[in-house]
Amino acid sequence: MLPLAIRLAALVPLLAGGAGALLGPAFLGDTTGPATASHLRYLSGLLLGLGGLAWWCAGNLAARQRVFAALSAMVVTGGLARLLGLALEGLPPWPHVAALGMELGVVPALWLWSRRAG
């Protein structure tokens, strides 16, 4: 039953994440109000958690390689969603372009390096 419960619960972030990736801010309906700010804070919290886990992985990368690989895959997936937004909506402000460079350049390079070092 636990795997089924986890899969059912996972449908929420899968559907919401997919809708957000495909529809951008329009997914929230309120693109400038409290819904956008709330979602930005939530996503910022996830980003903070990803960074904290990456920091933790670096402390013993050999033992935490699978976690680091999963984190890297999540960041690349986010970068691909950002790239889709760029293709659909045009060039975002420079901090977002820099983030895209981290997501699709630096993070995959660090993952490859960790595989060779491990």
FIKOLZA-1660 file (N, C-alpha, C; in steps of 0.1 Angstrom, whole numbers, plus 5000, padded with zeros to 4 digits):
% residues 118
   i   px   py   pz ch aa at
   1 5008 4988 5000  A  M  N
   1 5000 5000 5000  A  M CA
   1 5009 5013 5000  A  M  C
   2 5020 5012 5007  A  L  N
   2 5028 5024 5008  A  L CA
   2 5033 5029 4994  A  L  C
   3 5038 5020 4985  A  P  N
   3 5042 5025 4972  A  P CA
   3 5030 5031 4964  A  P  C
   4 5018 5026 4966  A  L  N
   4 5007 5031 4959  A  L CA
   4 5004 5045 4965  A  L  C
   5 5004 5047 4978  A  A  N
   5 5001 5060 4984  A  A CA
   5 5012 5070 4980  A  A  C
   6 5024 5066 4979  A  I  N
   6 5035 5075 4975  A  I CA
   6 5032 5079 4960  A  I  C
   7 5029 5070 4952  A  R  N
   7 5027 5073 4938  A  R CA
   7 5014 5082 4936  A  R  C
   8 5004 5080 4944  A  L  N
   8 4992 5089 4943  A  L CA
   8 4996 5103 4947  A  L  C
   9 5003 5104 4958  A  A  N
   9 5008 5117 4963  A  A CA
   9 5017 5124 4953  A  A  C
  10 5025 5116 4947  A  A  N
  10 5035 5121 4937  A  A CA
  10 5028 5127 4925  A  A  C
  11 5016 5124 4922  A  L  N
  11 5008 5129 4911  A  L CA
  11 5007 5145 4913  A  L  C
  12 5005 5149 4925  A  V  N
  12 5004 5164 4927  A  V CA
  12 5016 5172 4922  A  V  C
  13 5028 5169 4927  A  P  N
  13 5039 5177 4921  A  P CA
  13 5042 5174 4907  A  P  C
  14 5039 5162 4902  A  L  N
  14 5041 5159 4888  A  L CA
  14 5032 5167 4879  A  L  C
  15 5020 5167 4883  A  L  N
  15 5010 5175 4875  A  L CA
  15 5012 5190 4876  A  L  C
  16 5014 5194 4888  A  A  N
  16 5016 5209 4891  A  A CA
  16 5029 5213 4884  A  A  C
  17 5040 5205 4886  A  G  N
  17 5053 5209 4880  A  G CA
  17 5052 5209 4865  A  G  C
  18 5045 5199 4859  A  G  N
  18 5044 5199 4845  A  G CA
  18 5036 5210 4839  A  G  C
  19 5025 5214 4846  A  A  N
  19 5017 5225 4842  A  A CA
  19 5025 5238 4843  A  A  C
  20 5032 5239 4854  A  G  N
  20 5040 5252 4856  A  G CA
  20 5051 5253 4846  A  G  C
  21 5057 5241 4842  A  A  N
  21 5068 5242 4832  A  A CA
  21 5062 5245 4818  A  A  C
  22 5050 5240 4815  A  L  N
  22 5044 5242 4802  A  L CA
  22 5037 5255 4801  A  L  C
  23 5031 5260 4811  A  L  N
  23 5022 5272 4811  A  L CA
  23 5029 5284 4817  A  L  C
  24 5039 5282 4824  A  G  N
  24 5046 5293 4831  A  G CA
  24 5037 5300 4841  A  G  C
  25 5038 5313 4843  A  P  N
  25 5030 5320 4853  A  P CA
  25 5015 5319 4851  A  P  C
  26 5011 5317 4839  A  A  N
  26 4996 5316 4836  A  A CA
  26 4990 5304 4844  A  A  C
  27 4998 5294 4847  A  F  N
  27 4993 5282 4855  A  F CA
  27 4987 5287 4868  A  F  C
  28 4993 5297 4874  A  L  N
  28 4988 5302 4887  A  L CA
  28 4975 5310 4885  A  L  C
  29 4972 5315 4874  A  G  N
  29 4960 5323 4872  A  G CA
  29 4962 5337 4876  A  G  C
  30 4969 5340 4886  A  D  N
  30 4972 5353 4892  A  D CA
  30 4986 5356 4890  A  D  C
  31 4990 5362 4879  A  T  N
  31 5005 5362 4875  A  T CA
  31 5012 5374 4883  A  T  C
  32 5005 5382 4890  A  T  N
  32 5013 5393 4897  A  T CA
  32 5009 5394 4912  A  T  C
  33 5000 5386 4916  A  G  N
  33 4995 5387 4930  A  G CA
  33 5000 5377 4940  A  G  C
  34 4993 5375 4950  A  P  N
  34 4997 5366 4961  A  P CA
  34 5000 5351 4956  A  P  C
  35 4993 5346 4946  A  A  N
  35 4996 5333 4942  A  A CA
  35 5010 5332 4936  A  A  C
  36 5014 5341 4928  A  T  N
  36 5027 5341 4922  A  T CA
  36 5038 5342 4933  A  T  C
  37 5036 5351 4943  A  A  N
  37 5046 5353 4954  A  A CA
  37 5046 5340 4962  A  A  C
  38 5035 5334 4965  A  S  N
  38 5035 5322 4972  A  S CA
  38 5042 5311 4965  A  S  C
  39 5040 5309 4952  A  H  N
  39 5046 5299 4944  A  H CA
  39 5061 5302 4943  A  H  C
  40 5065 5314 4942  A  L  N
  40 5079 5318 4941  A  L CA
  40 5086 5314 4954  A  L  C
  41 5080 5317 4965  A  R  N
  41 5086 5313 4978  A  R CA
  41 5087 5298 4980  A  R  C
  42 5077 5291 4976  A  Y  N
  42 5077 5276 4976  A  Y CA
  42 5089 5271 4968  A  Y  C
  43 5090 5275 4955  A  L  N
  43 5101 5271 4947  A  L CA
  43 5114 5275 4952  A  L  C
  44 5115 5287 4958  A  S  N
  44 5127 5291 4964  A  S CA
  44 5131 5282 4976  A  S  C
  45 5121 5277 4983  A  G  N
  45 5124 5268 4994  A  G CA
  45 5129 5255 4989  A  G  C
  46 5123 5250 4978  A  L  N
  46 5128 5238 4971  A  L CA
  46 5143 5240 4967  A  L  C
  47 5146 5251 4961  A  L  N
  47 5159 5254 4956  A  L CA
  47 5169 5255 4968  A  L  C
  48 5165 5260 4979  A  L  N
  48 5173 5261 4991  A  L CA
  48 5176 5246 4996  A  L  C
  49 5166 5238 4996  A  G  N
  49 5167 5224 4999  A  G CA
  49 5177 5216 4990  A  G  C
  50 5176 5219 4977  A  L  N
  50 5185 5213 4967  A  L CA
  50 5199 5217 4970  A  L  C
  51 5201 5230 4973  A  G  N
  51 5215 5235 4976  A  G CA
  51 5220 5228 4988  A  G  C
  52 5212 5227 4999  A  G  N
  52 5216 5221 5011  A  G CA
  52 5220 5207 5009  A  G  C
  53 5212 5199 5002  A  L  N
  53 5215 5185 4999  A  L CA
  53 5228 5184 4991  A  L  C
  54 5230 5193 4981  A  A  N
  54 5242 5193 4973  A  A CA
  54 5254 5195 4982  A  A  C
  55 5253 5205 4991  A  W  N
  55 5264 5208 5001  A  W CA
  55 5267 5196 5009  A  W  C
  56 5256 5189 5014  A  W  N
  56 5258 5177 5022  A  W CA
  56 5265 5166 5014  A  W  C
  57 5261 5164 5002  A  C  N
  57 5267 5154 4993  A  C CA
  57 5282 5156 4991  A  C  C
  58 5286 5168 4990  A  A  N
  58 5300 5172 4988  A  A CA
  58 5309 5167 5000  A  A  C
  59 5303 5166 5012  A  G  N
  59 5310 5161 5023  A  G CA
  59 5315 5147 5022  A  G  C
  60 5308 5138 5015  A  N  N
  60 5312 5124 5013  A  N CA
  60 5306 5120 5000  A  N  C
  61 5311 5125 4989  A  L  N
  61 5306 5123 4976  A  L CA
  61 5306 5108 4972  A  L  C
  62 5316 5101 4976  A  A  N
  62 5316 5087 4972  A  A CA
  62 5304 5079 4978  A  A  C
  63 5301 5082 4990  A  A  N
  63 5289 5075 4996  A  A CA
  63 5276 5081 4992  A  A  C
  64 5276 5093 4987  A  R  N
  64 5263 5100 4984  A  R CA
  64 5261 5102 4969  A  R  C
  65 5268 5095 4961  A  Q  N
  65 5268 5096 4947  A  Q CA
  65 5254 5095 4941  A  Q  C
  66 5246 5086 4946  A  R  N
  66 5232 5084 4941  A  R CA
  66 5224 5097 4944  A  R  C
  67 5225 5102 4956  A  V  N
  67 5217 5114 4959  A  V CA
  67 5222 5126 4951  A  V  C
  68 5235 5127 4949  A  F  N
  68 5240 5138 4940  A  F CA
  68 5235 5136 4926  A  F  C
  69 5235 5124 4921  A  A  N
  69 5230 5122 4907  A  A CA
  69 5215 5125 4906  A  A  C
  70 5207 5122 4917  A  A  N
  70 5193 5125 4916  A  A CA
  70 5191 5141 4917  A  A  C
  71 5199 5147 4926  A  L  N
  71 5198 5162 4926  A  L CA
  71 5201 5168 4913  A  L  C
  72 5212 5163 4907  A  S  N
  72 5216 5168 4894  A  S CA
  72 5205 5167 4883  A  S  C
  73 5199 5155 4883  A  A  N
  73 5188 5152 4874  A  A CA
  73 5176 5162 4876  A  A  C
  74 5173 5165 4889  A  M  N
  74 5163 5174 4892  A  M CA
  74 5166 5188 4886  A  M  C
  75 5178 5193 4888  A  V  N
  75 5183 5206 4884  A  V CA
  75 5182 5207 4869  A  V  C
  76 5187 5196 4862  A  V  N
  76 5187 5196 4847  A  V CA
  76 5172 5196 4842  A  V  C
  77 5164 5189 4849  A  T  N
  77 5149 5189 4845  A  T CA
  77 5144 5203 4846  A  T  C
  78 5147 5210 4857  A  G  N
  78 5143 5224 4858  A  G CA
  78 5148 5233 4847  A  G  C
  79 5161 5230 4844  A  G  N
  79 5167 5238 4833  A  G CA
  79 5161 5236 4820  A  G  C
  80 5157 5223 4817  A  L  N
  80 5150 5221 4805  A  L CA
  80 5136 5228 4804  A  L  C
  81 5129 5228 4816  A  A  N
  81 5117 5236 4816  A  A CA
  81 5119 5251 4814  A  A  C
  82 5130 5256 4820  A  R  N
  82 5134 5270 4818  A  R CA
  82 5137 5272 4803  A  R  C
  83 5144 5263 4797  A  L  N
  83 5147 5264 4782  A  L CA
  83 5135 5264 4774  A  L  C
  84 5125 5256 4777  A  L  N
  84 5112 5256 4770  A  L CA
  84 5106 5270 4771  A  L  C
  85 5106 5276 4783  A  G  N
  85 5101 5289 4785  A  G CA
  85 5108 5299 4776  A  G  C
  86 5121 5298 4775  A  L  N
  86 5128 5307 4767  A  L CA
  86 5124 5305 4752  A  L  C
  87 5122 5293 4748  A  A  N
  87 5118 5291 4734  A  A CA
  87 5104 5296 4732  A  A  C
  88 5095 5295 4741  A  L  N
  88 5081 5299 4740  A  L CA
  88 5079 5314 4742  A  L  C
  89 5087 5320 4751  A  E  N
  89 5084 5334 4755  A  E CA
  89 5095 5344 4753  A  E  C
  90 5107 5339 4748  A  G  N
  90 5118 5348 4745  A  G CA
  90 5128 5348 4757  A  G  C
  91 5138 5356 4755  A  L  N
  91 5149 5357 4765  A  L CA
  91 5144 5364 4778  A  L  C
  92 5146 5357 4789  A  P  N
  92 5143 5363 4802  A  P CA
  92 5154 5372 4807  A  P  C
  93 5152 5379 4818  A  P  N
  93 5163 5388 4823  A  P CA
  93 5176 5380 4826  A  P  C
  94 5187 5387 4826  A  W  N
  94 5200 5380 4827  A  W CA
  94 5202 5371 4839  A  W  C
  95 5196 5373 4851  A  P  N
  95 5198 5363 4861  A  P CA
  95 5192 5349 4858  A  P  C
  96 5182 5349 4850  A  H  N
  96 5176 5337 4846  A  H CA
  96 5184 5330 4835  A  H  C
  97 5190 5337 4827  A  V  N
  97 5199 5332 4817  A  V CA
  97 5212 5326 4824  A  V  C
  98 5217 5333 4834  A  A  N
  98 5228 5327 4842  A  A CA
  98 5224 5315 4849  A  A  C
  99 5212 5314 4855  A  A  N
  99 5207 5302 4861  A  A CA
  99 5206 5291 4851  A  A  C
 100 5202 5294 4839  A  L  N
 100 5201 5283 4829  A  L CA
 100 5215 5278 4826  A  L  C
 101 5225 5286 4826  A  G  N
 101 5239 5281 4824  A  G CA
 101 5243 5272 4835  A  G  C
 102 5239 5275 4848  A  M  N
 102 5242 5266 4859  A  M CA
 102 5234 5253 4857  A  M  C
 103 5221 5254 4853  A  E  N
 103 5213 5242 4853  A  E CA
 103 5217 5232 4841  A  E  C
 104 5221 5238 4830  A  L  N
 104 5223 5229 4818  A  L CA
 104 5238 5229 4815  A  L  C
 105 5246 5236 4822  A  G  N
 105 5261 5236 4820  A  G CA
 105 5269 5231 4832  A  G  C
 106 5269 5239 4842  A  V  N
 106 5277 5236 4854  A  V CA
 106 5273 5224 4861  A  V  C
 107 5260 5222 4864  A  V  N
 107 5256 5210 4871  A  V CA
 107 5259 5197 4864  A  V  C
 108 5255 5196 4851  A  P  N
 108 5259 5184 4844  A  P CA
 108 5274 5181 4844  A  P  C
 109 5282 5192 4842  A  A  N
 109 5297 5191 4843  A  A CA
 109 5301 5185 4856  A  A  C
 110 5296 5191 4867  A  L  N
 110 5299 5186 4880  A  L CA
 110 5295 5171 4882  A  L  C
 111 5284 5168 4877  A  W  N
 111 5279 5154 4878  A  W CA
 111 5289 5144 4871  A  W  C
 112 5293 5148 4858  A  L  N
 112 5302 5140 4851  A  L CA
 112 5316 5139 4858  A  L  C
 113 5320 5150 4864  A  W  N
 113 5333 5150 4871  A  W CA
 113 5332 5141 4883  A  W  C
 114 5320 5141 4890  A  S  N
 114 5319 5133 4902  A  S CA
 114 5319 5118 4898  A  S  C
 115 5313 5115 4886  A  R  N
 115 5313 5101 4881  A  R CA
 115 5327 5096 4878  A  R  C
 116 5335 5105 4872  A  R  N
 116 5349 5101 4869  A  R CA
 116 5358 5100 4882  A  R  C
 117 5355 5109 4891  A  A  N
 117 5363 5109 4904  A  A CA
 117 5360 5097 4913  A  A  C
 118 5347 5092 4912  A  G  N
 118 5342 5082 4921  A  G CA
 118 5346 5068 4917  A  G  C
% end
